[in-house]
Amino acid sequence: MKKTISRKTIPVRILPLLLGLAMPSVQASSRDFAACLDRLRFQATQRGISKATFDTHAARIEPDLSVLELLDAQPEFKTPIWDYLAGLVDEERVEDGRAMLEQWRDVLRQVEGRFGVDPATVVAVWGVESNFGRTLGQRPLLVSLGTLACMGRRQEYFRGEFLSTLKIIDEGHIAAERLTGSWAGAFGQTQFMPSTFLQLAVDFDGDGRRDLVDSVPDSLASTANFLHRGGWRSGEAWGFEVKLPPGFDTSGAGRRNKRPMSMWVGRGVKLANGEPLPAGGPDRALLLPAGENGPAFLVGKNFDVIYGYNAAESYALAIAHLSDRLRGGEVFRTPWPTDDPGISRAERRDLQRLLIERGHDIGTADGMIGTKTRQAIVQEQKTLGHEPNGRAGWRILEALRSMEGK
């Protein structure tokens, strides 16, 4: 944990010396940042970005050093996959997603006709990435990417994204003030990086602009185009949950290790409901996201395409599962290997409400489990004699519910 030095702990005679040493460093950093922007101005011109656009939007940027901390941060809390999916694929999101399928039915039908990607998959990406446009991120892209382009690690990569952002503004697609997103630069209703936007974003509403912030048709079509360009196979299932026979050798599991369906049939693998596997079809790989004691899946090419949107198997499984639920599919039949299951966003809000009622200062009950909520959970877990791991799971929720009003 990083320690901060309190002014009270420094002798008065030493403080001016420390401040004097710090000032040149700050001034040097400011000069370095300004020099970096000057170099980027030349690169922007080479990319066809007007000098007026650069000078209006980029030359006035003040660096945001907090993004450097996020760039270098090591995650202190690794989310188990059952927590991850419980929050992303809950009944609330399924209901919202089905409403969006109906509301945007005509647009989604046109999108599928052009790109070959089914509506449920496109809407599932939309739901997971921004909760159907409700959560877009608040950090100004030019500030975050300008800082990362000139400071910290991976400057070359972020310079490209910074210049791509300026290109988006220069071409008149999205106004600079509407370009907010994550600290790393992903933005819009389906969270594209700026360089991806320039390559794959689509003007689907016909207004002459590609707008992933305020245009739902453009956002849905651009997402479908991303998946289409990644090799999406129209009409092919991403995969399905399966049941492995006792003593099954799982050493060949892995998303890349695809084998003919005949091999899986011959080894006794069945659908999760006990029925035989579909005859024939494309090669599939065995995916065991929580090990051999958890749910098992046979996944194909379309799972890999979803994985390419955000390279994490848990993410791809969330999209895939949500798309199935939007089509009327069931929850997974095999339980996750835990005695403390994950909880939905509604249940997380209820947990936070209970923590607030017990005197914990964690802010509002918004369902977002951050540092303050985890610290409050640890305190309650210690009181209850539970393992103080800070997890927002079923066990602590039920314990606090049973104590409500006491």
N, C-alpha and C positions, 0 to 999 in steps of 0.2 A: 504494500500500500504506500503510495507516495505521500511523504510528509511535507507539510507546509510550515514555513518559518513565521512565527508571530512577531510583529514589531515589538511586542512587550518583552520578548526574550533576548533582544539584541541591545547591547550597551549603546547608549546615545553617541559615544565618541566613534563607534564603528559604523553606525548607520550611514553617515554621509559617504564614507568610503565605498560601502556596498552599492549605494545608489549611483555613485560616480562610475563604478565599474559596469553597472547594468546599462547605463544610458548609451554608451557607444555601441553595445551589442544590439539594442533596440533600433538605433539609428542605422546601423549596418544592415539589419534585416530589412528595414524599410527601403534602403537604397537597393539592396539585392532584389527585392520584389519588384520595384519600379524598373530596374534594368531587365528583369525577366519579361515583364510586360512589353517593354520596348522591343525585345527580340521576337516576342509573339506577334507584335504588330506587323513585322516584316513577313512572318510566316502566314499570317491571315491574308495579307495582300496577295501572296503567292497562291492561296487557295481561292481567290476570287471574291473575298470578303471586302466590302468597301471600307475605305479608311474612315468614312463618316460613321459607319456602324461600330467599328472598333473604338474610335475615340469617344463616341457617345456612351457606349455600354461597358467597355472593358477598362479603359484608362482610369476610371474613377473607382475601381474596386479596392476596398480595404480587405486584407486577408483575414480569414476566419480561422484562427489557430485551433479551434475545437475540432475541426475535421481531421487535423493531424493526429489528435489523440484517438479518434475513432479509427483512423487508418492503422494505427499501431496497437490498438487495444486487443488484448487476448480475452476471449469470452470466459467469464467467471462461472457461467451457469450453462451447462449443455442440456438442451431440451430433449428429453426422451421422445421417441417417435410417437408414443401414445398420447403424450401431451400436445405435441405438434399437430397431429391430426384431429385431436378432440377440439382444438380451438379453430381450426380452419374448415373442418367439415362437420359442422354441427347442424341441428335442425333449423336454426335461425338462418344460416347461410343457404341451406337447401331451399327453404321457403322463399327467400329473397331471390335466389337464382331462378326458380320456376316462374316467379312473377316477371323477372327480366326476360326470360324466354318468351313469355306471352307478349309483353310490352313491345319487344323488338323483333317479333316473329318475322315480319316482312323483310326487314333489313337482314336478319340472320339467314333467311332463305336465299336472298340474293348473294350474300357472302359465301354461302356454301356452294351455290351454283358457279361462282367465279373461281373459288380457291379449293373446293373439295373438302373442306373441314366442317364437320357437323356442328350445329348450334350449341349442343351441350358442352362440348370441349372448349369452344371459344368463350362461352359464358363462365365456365369453370375457371379459366385463366383470369378473366375479368374479376371474378369474385375473390379469388385468392390474392391477386396483386393489389387491388385497391378497394376491396369491399364494394364493388360495383360503383366506383367513382367517388366514394365517400372519403377515402383516405389517400391523398395524393402526395403528402410530404410538404413540409413548410420551408425548407432551406432553399434560398435563391441559387439556382444552378451556376450562374456566372461567378458568384462569390466562392462557392464550394470548389468548383472545378478550377477556377483561377488560382486559388490557394494551393490545391494539389498539383497543379501544373508547374508551380514554381518552388514548392517546398516538399520535403519528405520523400518517401519512396515512390517509385513508379511514375516519376514525373513525365516521362515520354508518353506513356499511355494516357495520362490525364490531360496532357497538352492536346492530344488528338480530340479528346472529348470536349475540351474547352473550345477549341476552334470549331468543332461541329455544332456546338450550341450557338456560337456567333453566326454560323452559316444558316441555321434555322431562322434566326432573327432577321438576318440580312435578306433572306428569300421571302420574308413576310408570312411565314406559316403560323408562328405563335409569337405574341408580344413578350418582351423580356420579363415583364412583371408577372406573367402567367407561368413562367418557367421555374417552378419550384418542385422540389422532390427530395430524394434521399441525400445523405451526405456524400455519397459516391457518384451522384449524378443521374440515377434512374428517375424517370418522370412520366407523368401522364396516367391515364386510366388503366393501362396495362404495362406501365413501368418499362419503357424502352430507354436504353442508353442513347445519347445524342447521335453517335455514329451509326447505331442500328436504325434509328429514325431515318437518317438520310438514305440508307440503303433500302429499307423495307416499308416505311410508312406509306399509306395509301390515302389519297383524297377520294373518299367514297360518297360523300354527300354533294360533290360537284361544285363546291364554292371556290375552287382554285387553290385552296390551302390544304395542307396535311396537318391536321390539328388533333393531337392525342390528349389534349387537356379538356377541351370544351365540346368536342364532337364525338358522340357515342358511335355513329356509323364509321367514322374514320378509325376509331380505336378498335372496334370489332374486326373490321376488314384488315387492318394492319396486323393484328394478332393472327388472323387466319393466314395472311400472307407469310408471316414469319414461320408458321408451322408448315405451310405448303412448301416453302423454299427449303425447309429442313428435311423434306422427304416424306411428308405425311401421305399415308396410304388410305385413300377414301374408302369407307365401308369396312375397314379392318379394325377389330377391337384392339385396344391397347394391351389387353391381357385379361386375366381372370384369377380369382382366388382358387387354390387347389388344396387337396388333402393328400398328404404323403403317407405311404404305407409304413407300418412299424419297422424300425431298423433301417430306414432309407439312408443311403450314403449321400450326404449333402456336400461332399468335397468339391463337386463340380458346379456349385451355385455361383451365380454372378451374372450381372446384366449383360455382359458381353459374350457369355458362353452359351450361345444359342444352339439348339439341337432340334432335329426333326421331331414332330409331334409323335411319330411312331415309336421313337425311343422312350418318350415319357409314358406313353401308353404301355409299352412293354415292361417298364419298371414299376407298374402298378399305381401310377399317379392318377387321381380322379378329381373331378370338380369338387368344390368344398361341400356341396350338398350330397356327395356320394355317387352322383351320376357319372357315366363315362365321359372322358374328354372328347371334344369335337374331333371327328375324323379328319385327317389331312390338315390342310391349312399351312400357314407360314411357320418357320422355325421359331421356337420360343426358348427363353432362358428362365432358369429358376431364380427367383428373388426372395431372399429371406431377410427382410429389413430389421427384424428383432431377433435373429438367430433361429435355430431349428425348432425352438419351442413356441414360436409365435406364428402368426399368419404366413402362409406361403403363397406365392404367385408365379404364374408363368407369363412372362412379358415378351412383347415383340417390338417391331420397328417403331410403332407409334409411341410406345413408352419412351424409347430413346429420343424421339423428336421432342416430346414434352420435356424430357431431361435437358435438352439443349437450350430451353428457354431460361433455365436457372439451374446450373449444374449441381443438383443434389437429388439423390434418390427419394428422400422423404418429400421433397417438393413435388417431384413428378408423381409420386403416389397420391399426394393430396389432390392434385389436379385430376388425375385419372379417377380416383374414387368419387370426387365431387361430381364429375361428369356422369358417372354411373348413377349416382343418387338423383341427379337431375332428370335422368331418363326413367326413374322409378325403381332403380336397383336397391338392393338390400345393404345393410351394414355388413361388415366382415363377420363371417361366422366363427372364425377361430379367435378367441380372446387374446389380447396382448399378454405377454408373460410378466404380469405384475399383480400384486395384491393391493395396489393403490392406483386405480385407473385415472386417466386424465379427465378433465372436466371441460364443459362447454363454455362459451363466452358468457352466457347468461349465468351459469354457475360461478364463474370467476367474478362477475359483478356482485353476486350474492356473497361470496367469500369476502370481497373487499368491504361490502356493507357491514358485515359482521365484525371485521377488524376495526373499522372506524367506530362502530358502536362500543368496542372494547377499549377505545381511547388511543388508537394508533393514528398518527398523523401521516397518512399516505396519499392525501389528495382526494380526488373524486373516485367513485366506483365506476370505472370505465371499462373494466375487463382486461386492461393492459397490465400484465404482470411485470413490473419493473423492480428496481432495486429496493425502494421503500416498502413495497408490498412484501417482497421476499424477506426483508429484515423483520418485518412485523410477524410474518409466518414463523420465522426462526424463534422469536420470543415466545410465541404461543406453543410451538412444538416443545420447547424446553420446559414450559410450565406443565404440559401434558405428559411429559416423559417420552415423547416421540423422538425419532432421529431428527436433529435440527438441520435439515437439508434445504429449507426454504422453498420446497416444491408446493405449488398450488394444485394439490391433488384431492381426490375424493375423501381420503382419510381425515385431513385437517378440516375440510368443509363440513363433513358430518359431525366431527367432534365439536366444532364451534356452533353448529346448528343445535346440537343437543344441550349446549350450555346457554343458549340465547335466553336472556331475561334473568339469568341467575347472577 
